[in-house]
């Protein structure tokens, strides 16, 4: 997949492509439905496909009321979009200047660059200044710009509309099972291994500290996980928390992973951590020795859980 940053770039090889517009945070079942529909439509007409996405999330720019966390980072999003089979992804920098662009101006710019034959969007997709653009306006603009509009209806599961907002709240609550249903895959974090306090090795467990690029994480605790790294799969134990026993007093929870039967230098490597099941809550121990004994039990529990989980 070719990744293009910004509308100022050249798109000659993708002129006449079938396009989809959206944030696609999480790449949940609803998003997957849109991408599959677009690809099926394009293949039948021998057209290329382009996914247009926005980063940062508009909520980060337009709202100052709360700290917004993505379900997945941009790096993770691009990886999943590529795996879906899309030919190219256009990443638009969503800043305050872009937020002031009118809906018609945005479509005119997009049409000038790509000249899409069709645009696929979700039924609740809005665009342009103040979210003034919607399906109705897009259909109105389609005639003068020679493209079709294909609306992908929202998917429902268990009586609920599948949405990033719903999945984000489920992850925060630690409801891994429900979040997994709506995502169509396990909750996972894609990040880079960075240097930490090197406490794990003192306890007899070499752990990898992960920079998750501000992806949302499940609640603090110990989890049985599967790890994907450079095309290989491993099992392990993930820790999310602030290390109360070690008295580091981290302000925000961090992700640390012990990869079972693995002891290689993987600093700066990218790994994906898939959360299978929570083992226990985070706890402050009276001593480092007591913590080490508990970690040993956690590893045994993780092996047991993962032995019967795909």
N, C-alpha and C positions, 0 to 999 in steps of 0.2 A: 504494500500500500504506500502511495506517495502522500506525504504530509506537507501541506502548504500553510504558511502562516501569513494571514493578512490579505485583504482584498486588493492590495496594490500589486500583487504578483501576477505573473502570466499564466493563463489557463488554456493555451491553444490546444493541447492534447486532450482536454476534457470538454471542449465546446460541444454542445448538443447532448451532454450527459443527463442522466436522471439524477435528481438532487433530493436530499432530505434535509430539513432544518430542525435543529433542536439542541438542547443542552446535553441530553443523554447521560445525566449523572446516575451512575449505577448500572447502566445497560441492562435494565430489568426486562422481564418478559414482554412488557408493552413496547419497549424500545426495540427489542429483538424482532418483534412482529413487524414493526415499521421497516426495519432494515431488510428483513427477508422479503417483504412485499415489494420493496423498491428493487431489490436484486432480481427477483422473479420477473418483474415488469421489464427491466432493462435487458435481461438475457434474451427474452422473447423478441425484443426489438434491436438486438445487437448494439446496445448502447453501453457506455461506461457509467459508473456510479460514483457520486460524490456526496459525502456526508459533511454538512456544514454545522460546526459546533462552536460554542462560545466559552471563553475562559478569560478571567475568573467567572464564577457563577454570578449572574446579575444581582442576586440577593446580597452578595458581599459588597457590591458597589452601591446599590440603591438603598440598603437598609443599614442603619447604625444602631439598631435596637439590640442586636445579639451577635455573638460570634457564630459565623456560619461555617459548618464543616461539610465537605463533599462526601458522598458515599464512596467514591473512588477518585483518585488523583487524575490529573490530565494524562500523565504517562500511562496509567492503568486503563483509562478510557480509550486511548488510542490503540493500546494493545488489543482490547476486546473488539473494537470496531474493525481492526485489521483482521482479526480471527473470524469475523462475520462474513468476510469476503468482499468488502467494499474496495473499490479501486483507488480512491483518494479521499483524504479528509482535509477540509479547509477549516483551520482554527482561527477564529476572529477574536481579537483582543477586546473584551468587553470593558471599556473604561467610560468615564463620564462623558467624554466627547462622543463616543459611539452611541451612548444611551440617548443623546439628544437628536440623533438622526431620525428623520421621519420614516414611517413605514414604506411609503411609495419610493422614497429616495433609496432606501436599502434594497428593495426589489429591483429598482432600475440599475443600481450598481452591480448587483448579482447577475442580472440578465446581460448586462454589457460584457461582463467577464466570462461567463460560462455559457450563456444562451441555452438554458436548460430546456429539454423537451417536455419534462414533467417535474413537478415538485411534490414530494410526499411529506405530509405533516400530521401530527397527532391532532385530534379534534379540539384540544384545549390549548394549542400552541398560539402564542401571541408574539408580536414583534414590533419594532419601531418605537419611537418616543412615547413613553407612558403606556406601552403595551397596546397602542391603538390598532395595530394590525392584527387581523384574525382570519379565519377561513373565508368569511364573507368578503373581506377586502382583497384577499389573495385571489379569489375567483374573479373578482372585478378587474384586477390588474392582469390576469392571465391572458385575456383576449388580445390586448394591445401588445403583449410581449411574446405571444406565440408559444405558450407552454400550457400544459394541462395541470390541474390540481387534483391530487389523489389524497383523500382524507382517510387516515387510519383511525378507526373508532377505538376508544379506550377499552382495554381488556379488563374483565372482572374475574375475580377468583374468590370463592367463598363469600360471595355477596359484596365484596369490596373492590373498588376500582384500584388497579395496580398503579401506584405512583411512587415517585422518589420520596415525597414527603412522608408517606406511610412507612416505607422501608427504613427511612432514616430514624423514625421514632421507634420502630421495632428493634433496630440495632442498639439504640441508646438504652432501651429497656432490657436488652439481653435476650430477647426472644429470637434465638438463632433459627429455630425450626420454622417459624412463620416468615421471617425475612428470607430464608432459603426458598420457601415456596414461591414468593413473589419475584425474587431475583432469577429463579431458574437455575441457581448454582449456589454453592456455599458462599457465606460472607468471607471475603478475602481481602488482604492488604498487600499491596505491591510496594516495596520500598528498597532502599539501599542500606547495606550493612555499614554502620559507622562505629567509631571508637566510643567506648563507654567507660565506666569506672573500673572495669576488670575485676568485678567482685565475684562473678560466676566461677572463674577459674580458682579463686581462693577457696570456694566451697566444693571444688572438684567437678564443676560443670562449666565447660566453656560455652558461653552464650553469645548470640549475635544480637546486637542492638540495632533496631531498624528505624530509619528515618522514613516515616510513612507519608511525607508531603501533606500533612494535615488532613488525611482521610479520617473519617469518623471511625471510632473503635468501639467494640463492645465494652460493657462495664468492667471495672477492675476485677482481676481474678486470675485463676490458672486454667488453661484450656488445652485440650488434646487437639493437635493440629497436624496437617500435612503441609509439607513445604515443597515448592517447585523451584528448581534452580538449574539454569542452563540445560533444560530438557530432561533433567533427572528429578525423581520424586523421593522424598524422605519423610519420616515421621518425627514428631517432636512434641515438646511442651512449650506453650507460650505463656509469658507472664505479662500482664497489663497492670500497672500500678505505679506507686510513688516511692517504693522501697522503704517502708516505715522501719523495718528491723535494722536497716543499715544507717538510719538517721540522715539520709541525704536530703529528705524533704523536698523532692521535686514538686514544682507547682502543678504541672500537668502530668497525667499518667503517660508512661512510655511503654513501648513494646520491646520485649526481650524474648528471644527464642533459643531453646536448647534443642539442637538437632541430634537425635539419638544415633549412636554409632557413627559419628562424624566428627573429625577433628582437623580441619584444614583452615588455612587463612583465607577468609572470604571477604575481607574489608573491601568496600567500594563495589561489591557485587550486588546485582539486583536479585531479590528473591520475593516469592509470593507465598504468603502464609494463609492457608485455608483453615477456618475455625470449624471444628467438627462437634465438639461438646465441651461444656464447662465442667471442670473437675471440682473446683471449690472456689470460695471467695478469698480475697486477699486478707492476710492476717499478719499482725505484728507478733514476732516471736521473742521470747525472753533472751535468747542467745543465738549466735551464728551457728552453733552446733545443732541446736534444735531445728533451725531453718534447714540445714543441710539434710537432716534426717527426714524432714517433711518433703523436701525436693525428691529424695530417693523414692518415697511413696508415690509422689505425683508421677514420676517416670513410669513406675509399675502400672499405675492406673491408666496412664495414657496408652501404653502398649496394649493393655486389655481392651480399652475402648476402640482403638484403631485396628485391632485384629479382626473386628467384625463390622467395620465401617468402610465403605468404598472410598 
